[in-house]
Amino acid sequence: MNIVLDFLNVGFGEATVILLEDDGRRLCYVVDTGDKEPLHPNPRRIQLLRYMQEFGVDRIEGLILTHFHKDHIGGALSVIDHVPVGEIIVHIPLPEQIVTAGLNDYSTPIRASVALYAEMINKARERGIPLRTIEEPYTIRHQEAELKLLTPDRERWMQLRTELGSLDVIRWPSEEEKLTLIDRSLNRVAMAVLIRCRGHAVALLTSDVGPDFWEPYEAEFEHVHLMQAAHHGDVRAITPELLGRWSPQAVIVSADDQGTYGLPHRELESMIRGHSQAELYYTEGQAATHRIIRLEVGDTGKPDLKLIK
């Protein structure tokens, strides 16, 4: 069995494609989709839909969305329009009054995020794509491969649901205070994804979670070959203790090279290099020409990382 993980340069955002290949059959799972396609595409980047078309991926078994910030879900709309999707997996349900409100307010990042999420849910319903909402860790298995979706602290998750339920679509223009609270909560209640092959932790997709997210999962795994730097290279999202425990061989930063929101933090490199032996890779670096960072695990079980233009 062959596992391919492709980390796409989507600018500021995250989109990871997981291909499970065996005996001529290929299954595709996607974790997050990046933002909506820009009006003026950057040739150094590859949006998710373009990747699907360029690499001949004609179906997504499962589209996993770690949370609904627009830089993680915006690309889902064009993909759903053009690629069959078996199911969409989320853990943050959107109240029905918001889904059906026809919101078209993109004036701030969080307003755009809510509007895009509602639009995606409606589009999935129109196309008959099942929406699976999970409330606890959920595992996808295929032969020797395992994708484990790690859910956040339940109390925080319930608090976010309460905040979402309190939104008043009639008073939408004046709901800024509530939306700001929701915006701050989303990273803390994001999902993470642990990918195993033959029982070994191959990769850890950390989305935007903080270091306290991992407390319930201390016994879940020890070492992991590759990890994403959480929250686009936010040095506050990782600790020396976690780096020492996981001892990654590679760390990937999914961010643009324009310093959007001040990320990635400049201190990240010294933290990674001071507390691990990991090589650091950026989906977009100022001198880089690659569009994809690929991790491949073949029959030998040895991970191989390469940069693809």
DRENSE-772439 format. One record per residue (C-alpha): residue number from 1; residue in three letters; x negated, y, z. Coordinates in Angstrom, 2 decimals, padded with zeros to 5 digits. Each point is the difference from the previous one (the first is absolute). Layout:
// DRENSE-772439
{NUM; ALA; {X; Y; Z}}
...
This chain:
// DRENSE-772439
{1; MET; {000.00; 000.00; 000.00}}
{2; ASN; {-001.13; 003.54; -000.83}}
{3; ILE; {000.98; 003.16; 001.90}}
{4; VAL; {-000.56; 003.43; -001.51}}
{5; LEU; {000.51; 003.22; 001.94}}
{6; ASP; {-000.08; 003.16; -002.08}}
{7; PHE; {-000.18; 003.32; 001.84}}
{8; LEU; {001.11; 002.67; -002.47}}
{9; ASN; {-001.26; 003.53; -000.27}}
{10; VAL; {003.36; 001.78; 000.14}}
{11; GLY; {-001.49; 003.22; 001.36}}
{12; PHE; {001.21; 000.82; 003.50}}
{13; GLY; {002.09; -003.04; 000.87}}
{14; GLU; {-000.19; -003.76; 000.13}}
{15; ALA; {000.92; -002.78; -002.40}}
{16; THR; {-001.38; -003.52; 000.27}}
{17; VAL; {000.78; -002.86; -002.37}}
{18; ILE; {-000.36; -003.60; 001.23}}
{19; LEU; {-000.17; -002.71; -002.66}}
{20; LEU; {000.25; -003.66; 000.99}}
{21; GLU; {-001.19; -002.17; -002.88}}
{22; ASP; {000.19; -003.79; -000.21}}
{23; ASP; {000.29; -002.51; -002.87}}
{24; GLY; {000.85; 002.68; -002.55}}
{25; ARG; {002.69; 001.56; 002.19}}
{26; ARG; {-000.36; 003.51; 001.40}}
{27; LEU; {002.06; 001.54; 002.78}}
{28; CYS; {-000.21; 003.72; 000.68}}
{29; TYR; {000.66; 001.84; 003.24}}
{30; VAL; {-000.42; 003.74; 000.38}}
{31; VAL; {-000.65; 001.91; 003.21}}
{32; ASP; {001.02; 003.65; -000.41}}
{33; THR; {000.18; 001.81; -003.33}}
{34; GLY; {-001.76; 003.35; 000.27}}
{35; ASP; {001.83; 003.24; -000.74}}
{36; LYS; {002.15; 000.84; -003.01}}
{37; GLU; {-001.90; 000.27; -003.26}}
{38; PRO; {-001.44; 003.51; -000.41}}
{39; LEU; {000.98; 002.16; -002.95}}
{40; HIS; {-003.64; 000.10; -001.09}}
{41; PRO; {-001.59; -003.42; 000.56}}
{42; ASN; {-003.61; -000.17; 001.10}}
{43; PRO; {-001.99; -002.43; -002.22}}
{44; ARG; {-002.01; -001.10; 003.06}}
{45; ARG; {003.18; -001.28; 001.63}}
{46; ILE; {002.37; -002.84; -000.77}}
{47; GLN; {003.60; 000.20; 001.16}}
{48; LEU; {001.72; -003.24; 000.92}}
{49; LEU; {002.24; -000.24; -003.06}}
{50; ARG; {-002.93; 000.56; -002.33}}
{51; TYR; {-001.94; -002.71; 001.81}}
{52; MET; {002.88; -002.46; -000.45}}
{53; GLN; {000.14; 000.72; -003.71}}
{54; GLU; {-003.75; 000.05; -000.58}}
{55; PHE; {-000.67; -003.27; 001.83}}
{56; GLY; {003.06; -001.84; -001.29}}
{57; VAL; {001.77; -000.42; 003.34}}
{58; ASP; {003.64; -000.45; -000.99}}
{59; ARG; {001.63; -000.75; 003.37}}
{60; ILE; {-000.38; 000.92; 003.66}}
{61; GLU; {001.11; -002.71; 002.41}}
{62; GLY; {000.01; 002.31; 002.99}}
{63; LEU; {-000.41; 003.76; 000.28}}
{64; ILE; {-001.11; 000.77; 003.57}}
{65; LEU; {000.36; 003.58; 001.24}}
{66; THR; {-001.87; 000.74; 003.21}}
{67; HIS; {001.97; 003.21; 000.68}}
{68; PHE; {001.76; 002.62; -002.08}}
{69; HIS; {-002.44; 002.90; -000.26}}
{70; LYS; {000.05; 000.98; -003.65}}
{71; ASP; {-003.68; -000.78; -000.61}}
{72; HIS; {000.87; -003.63; 000.81}}
{73; ILE; {003.38; -000.39; -001.75}}
{74; GLY; {000.23; 002.59; -002.79}}
{75; GLY; {-001.28; -002.33; -002.70}}
{76; ALA; {002.72; -002.56; 000.72}}
{77; LEU; {002.62; 001.79; -002.09}}
{78; SER; {-001.77; -000.36; -003.35}}
{79; VAL; {-001.05; -003.57; 000.79}}
{80; ILE; {003.57; -001.07; 000.82}}
{81; ASP; {001.09; 001.53; -003.30}}
{82; HIS; {-002.43; -002.06; -002.06}}
{83; VAL; {-001.04; -003.14; 001.91}}
{84; PRO; {002.22; -002.75; 001.46}}
{85; VAL; {-000.31; -000.15; 003.80}}
{86; GLY; {000.98; -003.06; 002.05}}
{87; GLU; {000.58; 001.93; 003.22}}
{88; ILE; {-001.00; 003.15; 001.83}}
{89; ILE; {-001.19; -000.49; 003.58}}
{90; VAL; {000.28; 002.85; 002.50}}
{91; HIS; {000.38; 000.33; 003.75}}
{92; ILE; {001.47; 003.52; 000.27}}
{93; PRO; {003.67; 000.05; -001.02}}
{94; LEU; {001.39; 003.29; -001.23}}
{95; PRO; {003.45; 000.91; 001.35}}
{96; GLU; {002.73; -000.45; -002.59}}
{97; GLN; {001.13; 003.63; 000.24}}
{98; ILE; {-003.45; 001.05; -001.22}}
{99; VAL; {-000.22; -002.67; -002.71}}
{100; THR; {003.30; 001.11; -001.53}}
{101; ALA; {-000.41; 003.78; 000.50}}
{102; GLY; {-001.61; 000.63; -003.39}}
{103; LEU; {-002.87; 001.96; 001.56}}
{104; ASN; {-002.05; 001.98; -002.48}}
{105; ASP; {-002.15; 002.04; 002.38}}
{106; TYR; {-003.74; -000.29; -000.71}}
{107; SER; {-000.95; 003.29; 001.65}}
{108; THR; {-002.32; -001.56; 002.62}}
{109; PRO; {-001.89; -003.30; 000.08}}
{110; ILE; {002.35; -001.59; 002.56}}
{111; ARG; {003.15; 001.19; -001.81}}
{112; ALA; {-001.43; -001.41; -003.22}}
{113; SER; {-000.83; -003.27; 001.79}}
{114; VAL; {003.57; -000.45; 001.27}}
{115; ALA; {001.47; 000.88; -003.40}}
{116; LEU; {-002.32; -002.43; -001.81}}
{117; TYR; {000.76; -002.80; 002.46}}
{118; ALA; {003.74; 000.48; -000.43}}
{119; GLU; {-000.39; 000.11; -003.78}}
{120; MET; {-002.05; -003.19; 000.03}}
{121; ILE; {002.59; -001.83; 002.10}}
{122; ASN; {002.78; 001.09; -002.35}}
{123; LYS; {-001.99; -001.01; -003.06}}
{124; ALA; {-000.72; -003.41; 001.53}}
{125; ARG; {003.71; -000.49; 000.63}}
{126; GLU; {000.83; 000.94; -003.58}}
{127; ARG; {-002.44; -002.59; -001.30}}
{128; GLY; {001.04; -002.70; 002.45}}
{129; ILE; {-003.35; -000.13; 001.75}}
{130; PRO; {000.36; -001.40; 003.54}}
{131; LEU; {-001.22; 002.26; 002.80}}
{132; ARG; {-001.39; -002.10; 002.86}}
{133; THR; {-000.23; 001.95; 003.27}}
{134; ILE; {-002.18; -001.68; 002.60}}
{135; GLU; {-000.13; 000.76; 003.72}}
{136; GLU; {-002.92; -002.19; 001.07}}
{137; PRO; {-003.16; -001.41; -001.61}}
{138; TYR; {000.80; -001.84; -003.21}}
{139; THR; {-002.19; -002.44; -001.93}}
{140; ILE; {-000.09; -000.73; -003.73}}
{141; ARG; {-001.77; -003.27; -000.85}}
{142; HIS; {-001.08; -001.43; -003.31}}
{143; GLN; {-002.18; -003.09; 000.17}}
{144; GLU; {-003.29; 001.10; 001.60}}
{145; ALA; {000.89; 003.70; 000.09}}
{146; GLU; {001.85; 001.81; 002.76}}
{147; LEU; {001.22; 003.59; 000.18}}
{148; LYS; {001.04; 000.95; 003.52}}
{149; LEU; {001.94; 003.23; 000.42}}
{150; LEU; {-000.78; 001.48; 003.40}}
{151; THR; {002.72; 002.20; 001.47}}
{152; PRO; {-000.45; 002.88; 002.46}}
{153; ASP; {000.90; 000.45; 003.64}}
{154; ARG; {003.72; -000.67; 000.29}}
{155; GLU; {000.74; 002.93; 002.32}}
{156; ARG; {-001.55; 002.47; -002.46}}
{157; TRP; {001.83; -001.69; -002.87}}
{158; MET; {003.34; 000.31; 001.80}}
{159; GLN; {-000.70; 003.66; 000.81}}
{160; LEU; {-000.60; 000.73; -003.68}}
{161; ARG; {003.26; -001.72; -000.92}}
{162; THR; {001.79; 002.19; 002.54}}
{163; GLU; {-001.60; 003.12; -001.44}}
{164; LEU; {000.99; -000.99; -003.53}}
{165; GLY; {003.55; -000.75; 001.14}}
{166; SER; {000.32; 003.47; 001.52}}
{167; LEU; {-000.65; 001.79; -003.29}}
{168; ASP; {002.99; 001.98; -001.26}}
{169; VAL; {000.15; 000.13; -003.80}}
{170; ILE; {002.61; 002.80; 000.20}}
{171; ARG; {-002.54; 002.15; 001.83}}
{172; TRP; {-002.96; -001.31; -002.02}}
{173; PRO; {-001.67; 003.40; -000.64}}
{174; SER; {-000.14; 000.67; 003.77}}
{175; GLU; {-001.28; -003.45; 001.08}}
{176; GLU; {-003.66; 001.02; -000.14}}
{177; GLU; {-000.77; -000.69; 003.66}}
{178; LYS; {001.36; -003.55; -000.15}}
{179; LEU; {-001.75; -000.65; -003.32}}
{180; THR; {-003.30; 001.19; 001.47}}
{181; LEU; {000.34; -002.51; 002.84}}
{182; ILE; {000.78; -002.77; -002.50}}
{183; ASP; {-002.98; 000.99; -002.13}}
{184; ARG; {-002.32; -000.31; 003.01}}
{185; SER; {001.53; -003.35; 000.99}}
{186; LEU; {-000.31; -001.74; -003.34}}
{187; ASN; {-003.73; -000.70; 000.19}}
{188; ARG; {000.33; -001.40; 003.52}}
{189; VAL; {002.68; -002.47; -001.10}}
{190; ALA; {-001.51; -001.06; -003.32}}
{191; MET; {-000.61; -003.68; -000.79}}
{192; ALA; {-003.36; -001.61; -000.62}}
{193; VAL; {-000.72; -003.10; -002.10}}
{194; LEU; {-002.48; -002.76; 000.85}}
{195; ILE; {-001.04; -002.20; -002.91}}
{196; ARG; {-001.43; -003.45; 000.64}}
{197; CYS; {-001.38; -002.65; -002.32}}
{198; ARG; {-000.58; -003.52; 001.26}}
{199; GLY; {000.45; 001.29; 003.53}}
{200; HIS; {-002.65; 002.72; -000.28}}
{201; ALA; {000.88; 003.71; 000.33}}
{202; VAL; {-000.92; 001.42; -003.38}}
{203; ALA; {001.42; 003.51; 000.16}}
{204; LEU; {001.83; 002.33; 002.34}}
{205; LEU; {002.20; 002.69; -001.55}}
{206; THR; {000.40; 002.57; 002.74}}
{207; SER; {002.30; 002.58; -001.63}}
{208; ASP; {000.17; 003.07; 002.29}}
{209; VAL; {000.12; -001.72; 003.41}}
{210; GLY; {-001.91; 001.18; 003.06}}
{211; PRO; {-002.38; -002.00; 002.19}}
{212; ASP; {002.66; -000.84; 002.61}}
{213; PHE; {001.98; -001.86; -002.68}}
{214; TRP; {-002.35; -002.98; 000.36}}
{215; GLU; {000.49; -000.72; 003.71}}
{216; PRO; {002.66; -002.72; -000.55}}
{217; TYR; {-002.14; -001.60; -002.70}}
{218; GLU; {-003.27; -000.47; 001.88}}
{219; ALA; {000.35; -003.79; -000.17}}
{220; GLU; {001.17; 000.01; -003.63}}
{221; PHE; {-003.49; 000.05; -001.53}}
{222; GLU; {-003.59; 000.87; 000.87}}
{223; HIS; {-002.03; 000.64; -003.12}}
{224; VAL; {001.21; 001.30; -003.34}}
{225; HIS; {-002.04; 000.31; -003.19}}
{226; LEU; {001.55; 003.23; -001.28}}
{227; MET; {002.10; 002.68; 001.63}}
{228; GLN; {001.55; 003.24; -001.09}}
{229; ALA; {-000.91; 003.08; 001.97}}
{230; ALA; {003.39; 000.92; 001.46}}
{231; HIS; {001.74; 003.26; -000.93}}
{232; HIS; {-002.24; 000.77; -002.98}}
{233; GLY; {-003.22; 000.10; 001.99}}
{234; ASP; {001.24; 001.63; 003.21}}
{235; VAL; {-002.77; -000.52; 002.55}}
{236; ARG; {002.59; 000.11; 002.80}}
{237; ALA; {001.69; -003.13; -001.41}}
{238; ILE; {-002.90; -002.33; 000.75}}
{239; THR; {-002.17; -000.65; 003.05}}
{240; PRO; {-003.50; -001.40; 000.50}}
{241; GLU; {001.59; -002.87; 001.94}}
{242; LEU; {002.20; -001.02; -002.92}}
{243; LEU; {-002.90; 000.20; -002.44}}
{244; GLY; {-002.10; -002.13; 002.31}}
{245; ARG; {002.75; -002.59; 000.44}}
{246; TRP; {000.91; -000.27; -003.69}}
{247; SER; {-003.59; 000.37; -001.38}}
{248; PRO; {001.16; 000.75; -003.57}}
{249; GLN; {-002.39; -000.39; -002.90}}
{250; ALA; {001.79; 002.65; -002.06}}
{251; VAL; {002.16; 003.01; 000.84}}
{252; ILE; {002.18; 001.69; -002.62}}
{253; VAL; {001.20; 003.59; 000.25}}
{254; SER; {003.12; 000.73; -002.04}}
{255; ALA; {-000.03; 003.75; -000.56}}
{256; ASP; {-000.73; 002.61; -002.65}}
{257; ASP; {-003.25; 001.98; -000.24}}
{258; GLN; {001.71; 003.35; 000.55}}
{259; GLY; {000.30; -000.23; 003.77}}
{260; THR; {003.79; -000.07; 000.08}}
{261; TYR; {001.13; 000.55; 003.62}}
{262; GLY; {-003.69; 000.14; 000.89}}
{263; LEU; {-000.42; -003.72; -000.69}}
{264; PRO; {-002.11; -002.05; 000.01}}
{265; HIS; {-001.80; 001.38; 003.05}}
{266; ARG; {-003.71; 000.56; -000.50}}
{267; GLU; {-000.72; -001.73; 003.32}}
{268; LEU; {001.45; -003.26; -001.30}}
{269; GLU; {-003.18; -001.13; -001.75}}
{270; SER; {-002.15; 000.35; 003.11}}
{271; MET; {002.61; -001.86; 002.07}}
{272; ILE; {000.19; -002.91; -002.46}}
{273; ARG; {-003.76; -000.25; -000.43}}
{274; GLY; {-000.71; 000.46; 003.68}}
{275; HIS; {002.30; -002.80; 001.15}}
{276; SER; {000.02; -002.53; -002.86}}
{277; GLN; {-002.04; -001.37; -002.87}}
{278; ALA; {002.73; 000.87; -002.48}}
{279; GLU; {-000.48; 001.54; -003.41}}
{280; LEU; {002.29; 003.00; -000.50}}
{281; TYR; {002.00; 000.40; -003.22}}
{282; TYR; {002.26; 002.84; -001.12}}
{283; THR; {002.86; -000.49; -002.43}}
{284; GLU; {-000.91; 003.46; -001.28}}
{285; GLY; {-003.44; 001.52; 000.44}}
{286; GLN; {-001.34; 003.12; -001.65}}
{287; ALA; {-002.60; -001.85; -002.07}}
{288; ALA; {001.97; -003.24; -000.37}}
{289; THR; {001.31; -001.28; -003.33}}
{290; HIS; {001.92; -003.06; 001.23}}
{291; ARG; {003.80; -000.08; 000.14}}
{292; ILE; {000.32; -003.25; 001.97}}
{293; ILE; {-001.85; -001.65; 002.87}}
{294; ARG; {000.49; -003.75; -000.37}}
{295; LEU; {-000.51; -002.69; 002.60}}
{296; GLU; {000.18; -003.54; -001.38}}
{297; VAL; {-000.01; -003.25; 001.94}}
{298; GLY; {-000.44; -003.08; -002.18}}
{299; ASP; {-000.26; -003.73; 000.59}}
{300; THR; {-003.26; 000.38; 001.92}}
{301; GLY; {001.73; 002.20; 002.57}}
{302; LYS; {-002.73; 002.64; -000.26}}
{303; PRO; {001.41; 003.54; -000.47}}
{304; ASP; {-001.43; 001.97; -002.93}}
{305; LEU; {000.48; 003.77; -000.26}}
{306; LYS; {-000.39; 001.96; -003.20}}
{307; LEU; {000.88; 003.42; -001.44}}
{308; ILE; {002.13; 000.13; -003.15}}
{309; LYS; {000.20; 002.96; -002.36}}
